[in-house]
Amino acid sequence: MSEHQEKSIHVAGEWRTAASGATREVLDPADATVLAVVAEGGAEDADAAIAAAHEAFGNGRGPWPATPVAERAALLRRVADLLRRDREELGLLESRDAGKTLEEGRVDVDCVADAFRYFADLVAGESGGRVVDAGSPDVHSVVVHEPVGVCALITPWNYPLLQASWKIAPALAAGNTVVVKPSEITPLTTIALVRLLAEAGLPDGAANLVTGPGDPVGARMAEHPLVDLVSFTGGLASGTRVMRAAADTVKKVALELGGKNPNVVFADACTTAEGFDTAVDQALNAAFVHSGQVCSAGSRLIVEESLRERFVAELARRADRIRIGRGTDPGVECGPLVSAAQLARTEDFVASALAEGAVLRAGGERPDEPGLADGWFYRPTVLDRCHRGMRIVREEVFGPVLTVETFRTEDEAVALANDTEYGLAGAVWTADAGRARRVAGRLRHGTVWINDFHPYLPQAEWGGFGKSGIGRELGPAGLAEYRESKHVYQNLAPRPVRWFKG
């Protein structure tokens, strides 16, 4: 049964339909049935939401930016409490909308609550600014931080609730007003989050929401002269369009554009049965969590040549045993891809890899089990004998596909890992502590894991090098993205300068 939410656009505290009256069906990726019907907003709706956010900001004197920091922090903590209260409902909604397992959905809700708490604690613990020594007792000099203004927040379809929180929490903590545009494919938990913000007591106009496609909604947000910052998470092509659109008004831009992430395994990490089991298990985790639809997915396995055959054989054996199905069903370990387009993209990548000489070791097809034919499922796939000349090694697939490359020396491993236009995340597996530090230091990626893959901390910055984007989310730098620094220089004993003698 579908849920009707035609009033999914939130402007100045009011839930409304699209100005055009248009709607969109949100489909269940497990069986392609209609999960919900939401408003299909357009440029007119974006303009209304931006105008509401601009009015609510009021040149920094609106109700939310003027709210004392302690009260702002308290509201963010209330949001975290509401998220915990609604954990099961939101986790289920995220699972059904994005196709991930129910347990993944629950974990996402926990992480969202953690993000709101982190930014609440971060701003609540700050002092009144950074005092700068001007070299004179007659001068009081301090650097303070003020909100940027109206923030346009454009989020992706793979982690709708989590990615929304990484933007909304710091933006509101800093005192900004926001306009959020979730992916048109997976908008449901973002709608729910905006409802929780209102329930927590956020003033009208401080958080606005427009459901609709990137063109025209996202495009209008990026170019609008009343938007002071645009934060976008998504694909490289769309990110570059956002950056171009923002250039004419010289607004602040933050981009997280994915990655092609290496998972480097040295043979010395696998000399014991436990070490081998752990490295294989984590390679599966790196590549196939959420069907590989993760910006930091370890989709490039770079394994030492002497270990290749043993490691890949066991990896393929376990990949073939991953349980595929609807994310809400008990025992399911891997859900569907998010859309028919994403399934077709994955199939095209695998076909091109096989044509270029890759060796299929596992998967490479849709499952044929009963009950899966109508959904957008694809078997976890392992492709051996890959090299940098292949399209599938260079470009982000965003599907359950793992490619295997090999190396013989440490220098070769580092060179392969860094041979990418992206630089979001990577990992190194080794029992040699010195090698671990050397390799981690040489990898040109925003996050580097040693003997692990995927964990992140809300207090640690997240973002990438190269074409993985600009700016950082999470951590103190994630808050700084949503602020302007102002230097206030006070002369306590003013006197004539006499630069001009008269």
N, C-alpha and C positions, 0 to 999 in steps of 0.2 A: 504493500500500500504506500502510495506517495504522500509526502507531507507538503501542504501548500503554504508557502511563505512569500506570496507575491509582494508583501510589504517587507522586503529585505533591505531596502535603502534607508539609512538612518541619517537624518539631517537635523541639526539643532534640537536634538532630543525627540524628534518625531519619526516614527516608522512610516514609510510611504512606498507606493508603487513607483515604477519607472515613469518618467514624464511622458514617454511614448506609449505606455501601457504594455510594452513588450515583456515577455517572460521567457525563461529558459528552463528546460528539463535537466535536472542533475541525475545522471545515470549511476546505477550500482555496477561497479566494474566486475562483480562476480557473476552477474547474469544479464547485464545490459538492460534491466528493467528500470523504470522511473523511480528514483529515490525521493526526489523533491522537485517542486517547481518554485523558482525564485524570480525576482525582478531582473530584467535585462536592461541595466542602466546604460545611459549614453552620455555624450558630452554635456548636455543640459543638466543632467543629474550631478555630474562631476563639478560643474560650475556652482551649483547650489550648495554642495557640500563644502567646497573650498571657501565660498563666501561666508558660510556659517562658521567655519573654523577661523577665518580671518577676523570676523566680528568678535568671536569668543576670545581670541587672543588679545585684541584691543591694544596693540602696541605694547604688549607686555603688562598691561594693567587689567586684563580681563579676569574673570572669577578664578580660573584655574592658575594662570601664571602668578597671580597675586596671592594665591593660597600659600601660607607658610610651609616651609619644607617639611616640618614634622607632620603636618596634616596631610601633605601629599604622600608621604611615606606610609602613614596610617591607612590611607585609602588603598594603596597598592597592596598592603598586607591583607586588607579585607578582601580584595580580589583573589589573592592566593588562598584564603580560607574558603571562599565560594567555589573555587576550582576543586579544592579537596572535597567539599561537600558534594559536588556534582561529578566526581571522578568517573563513576561507572557510566553515567549517561553520556558524558562527553567522550569517554574512551570508546564506547560503542559507536557513537556517531562518527568519530574519526575513522574507526575501523571500516564502517560501511561506506563512507564517502571516499576514502583514499585507497581502500582495498587491503590495508595492512592488517596484521593479526590483532585480535582484541587485546592481547597482552602488550603489544607495541603501542596501541592506542592509549592504554592506561599509563604506560611509562611516559608517553608524551605529555599527558596531563600533569603528571608529577613534575616533569621538567619545566613545564610552563609555570606552575606554581613556584618552583624554585627560582625562576628568572624574576618574577614579580617581587619575591622576597629579597633577592639579592640587590636589585636596584633600589628598593625601599631602604634597605640597610645602608647602601652606599651613600645615598644623598643625605640620609638622616645623620650619618656620622661625620659629615663635612663641617669644616669651620667656615668663618666668614670671608674666606679668600686667602690668597697667597701674598704675604707681605714681601715686598721687594726692598732691599736695602739701597736707598738712593745715595748713600754716602754723606748725608747731612741730617743733623737732628731737627732741622727745620722743615723736613719733608716727610710726609706720610704717603707711602706708595704701596698700592695693593692691586693685585689682579683678581677680578671677580668673574664669575661665569653666569651668563644669562641665556635663556632659551632662544633658539634660532627663530622660532615663529610658527608658521604653518608647515607641517611636515606631511608629505604625500608618501604613503607606505604601500608598496606593491609587493605582494607575497606570492610564493609558488604553490603548486598543487601537491607536492610530495609530502611536505610537513606543514599543512595549513595552519594548525593551531600553534605549533612550536615556533615557526618562523614569524607569525604575527606577533607573538609575545616578545621575541628578540628585538622587535622594532617598537611596539607599542609601549612596553614597560619602560625602557630608557627615555623615550620621547616624552612620556607623561611625567616621569620622575624629574626631568629637567624643566618641566613647566610649559612645554609646548602644547599646541592643539594639533590634532591629526585628522587626516582623511585616509582611510584604509580601503584598498582594493584587493580583495582576495582573488585567487585564480577562479575563473568562471567554472572550472571543472570541479573544484572542491571548496565551495564557499561556506558550508554549513556550520562548521565549528567556529569560524570567525564571526558569523552572525551571533552564535551563542555567546562568544566572548564579549562582544559589544553589549549584549544584554546584561552580562554580569558587571561590566563597568558602570552601567547606569544603576544597577541594583546597589552597587557599592557606594553610590553617591557622587559620581563624577558629574560636574556641571554640564548642562546642555551645551552642545556645540564643541566641547573639548575633544570628543571622539565621534567622528562621522564615518559612515560606511557606504560605499557604492559597489554593488554587485554588477558585474558586466565584463565584457572582453577587454583585452589590452588595447585594442583599437576599436572604439575611440576613447574609452575611459582612462586607461593608463597613459595613453599618449597625451590626452588633455591635461592630466595631472602633472606630467613632466614638463610641459611647456607653459603652464599657467603662470602669469606674472605675480599672482598673490601667493604662490607656493614658494617658501623659502628654502626648502630642502626636499629632495626626493631620494628615498631609499628603496632599492629594487633588488630582489633576489629572483634569479631565473636563468635563462639561457643567454649565451654570449651574444647572439644576433639581436635579441630584444634589448639586452643591456646597452649595447652600443647605440641603439636607436634612442633609448632613454637619455643617454649622455648627450647626444646631439640635440635632442629636443630641449634639454635643460640649459644648453650653452647660451642661447640668446638672452636669457634672463640672469645668467651667471649665478644660478642658485647652487647651493651645496649638493653634492651627489655622493651617494654611497652605493656600491655595487658588489654583490656576491654572485659570481657567474659560473659556479661549478668547477669541476676539476677532472683530471685524468690521473688518478692517484696510484702511486706505486706502493707495493707491499714487498719489500726486499727481504728474502730469507737466505741467510748464510747456513751452510751445512753444519757448522758447530752448534747451531741452535737445536739440532735434531739428533744429537749423539745418544740421547737417552730415549727410552720409550715414552716417558712423560713429555719430554721436550718436543718430540716428533708429533705426538697426539695434539699437544697444545697449538703448535704452529699450523697444523692442518685445520684444526677446529677454528682457529682465528682467521685463516684464509677464507673459509666458508662464511664466517660471520662478516668479514670485510666486504665480500662480494655480493652476498645474497640476502642480507637483511632488507626488508621491504622490497623484495624482488629487485634489488640493485638500484632502486629509484632514490638514491641518496647522493648528494653532491660530493660527499667525502668517501664514497664507496671505493674499496680497494680493488678496482677492476683490472689492475695490471699486477699480476704476480710475477716478480722477477726473482728467480730461484737459482741458486748456485748449480752449475752444470752437473757436478758429481751427485747431487741430490735429486735431480729432475725426475728421473723415471719412477723412483720409489715414491716421491712426494706427489706427483701428478696422478699416479695410479690410485693412491689412497684418496686423494682429493676427489677424483672422478667417481670412485665407488661411493663415497659419502654423498656427493652431490646428487647422484641418481636416487638416493634414499630419502631426500628431503620431501616432506609431505606437503603437497600442494592442495589448496582448496579455499573456500570462503573463509575470510579471516576470523569470523565469529564462530566457526565450527571447532569443537574440541580437537586438540592434537594437531591442528594445521600449523605448519611452520613457515609457509611462504604463500602469500596471497596473489591476486591477479595484478597485472599492470593496470594503470589508472584509466586507460582509454584504448579504443580501437586503434587510434593513430599511433599511440606509443607501442602497441603490440606490432603493428606493421613496421614501425621504425626498427624495432629490435630484430625482427625477421630479416629485414633488408641488410642490417649490419652483419648478421651471421652469414647470410648468403654471400656477401661481398668478401668476408674473411675466408670462407671456404674456397671461393674462386681465386683468391690470392695465395692459397697454399696452406692455410691453417689446417690443423688436424683436429677433428672433432673427437673429444674424449668422453663427453657426457652431454645430455640434453640435446639442444639444437632443434626442438620441435614443440608444438603444442601438445599438452597431455590429452589422452583419449579416454580417461576415466569417466564413468557416468556422472553427470551433473556438472561437468566442467566445460562442456562444448559451447555453451552460450556466453561464457565469460571470457575475459581477455587474459588468459593464463598462458604462461610460457615456461618450459622446464628450465631449471638452473643449468647453465651451459658452461662447459670448460673447453676452451680452444687452445691446443698445444702448438708448438713450433711457430709462434708468432714473432714478428719483428717490426721495427719502427716504420718500415715502408707501408705497412698495412693501415688502411683507413680506420679499422676498428681499434687499433692501438693508439692512434692520434686523437680521435674524436670521442666525445662523451656519448655513451649509448643510453644510459639511464634505463637499463634493463638487467635481468639476471644473467649477465655474461661476463666470464672471467677469461682473460687472455694470459698466456704463459710465455715469458721470455727467460733467457738464461744468461749467466755471466760466469767468468772464471776468476776475476780479481776484484779486489775492493774498489779500485779506481773505475773498473768497467761497470760495476754495480751502481756507483754514484752517477756516472755519466748517463747510464740508461734511465735511472730514476729522474734525473734532471732534464732529460731530453723530451720536453713537452712545453707547449705554449702556456699551459696552466701551472698552478703552483698552490693548490689549496691544502692538501694534506698528504702524508706519506708515513710509512712505517719501516722500521728495520728490526730484524730478528737475529740475535746473535748472543752467544754465551760469553763473548769477550767484551768486558766493560769498556776497555779503551777503544775498541772498534765501534762500539755503540755510540760513544760520545763523538768520535771522529766523523762517522757517517751522518749522524744527526746534525752536526754542525755544518756539514757540506751540502745538505739537502736544501734546495730552494723552494720550500713549502711553508705555508703559514702555520701549520700544526704538524709536528713530527712525533709519532709514538715509538717508543722503544719497547719491544716485546709485548705489544698490545695493539688493539685497533678499535677505533670509534669513540672511546670515552671523551667527553668534553666537560668542562667546568664553567658555570656561569661567571665565575670570577676571573676566567682566563680569556683573553681576546681570541676571536675567531674571524678568519679571513685569509685571503691568499695573495700570492705573488703573481706577477704576469697577468695573463688574461683571466685569472680567477677573480679579478675585481680590484676595487679600490676601497679603502676604509676598513674598519673593523666593527664587528658586533661583539657584544658581551664584554665583560671586564670594564675597567675604568675608561679605556679608549672607546668602548661601545657607548658609554654615557657621553663622552666628550664629542662624539659625532653630532649630538643634538644640542650643542651649546656653542655660543660665541664667547670668546674671551675679551674682557674689557679691562684696560689698565686705567686706574683712577689715581691721579697724581695730585696730592694736596700740598700746597705751599703754606706752611703754618706761620711764616713770617715774611709776607710779601713786601718787596721794596722795589724801587725803580732799578731797571737794568742799566740804563744810560748807554745802550748800544748806539743810539743816535744822539749826538751831542747837542743838537738844536742850535 
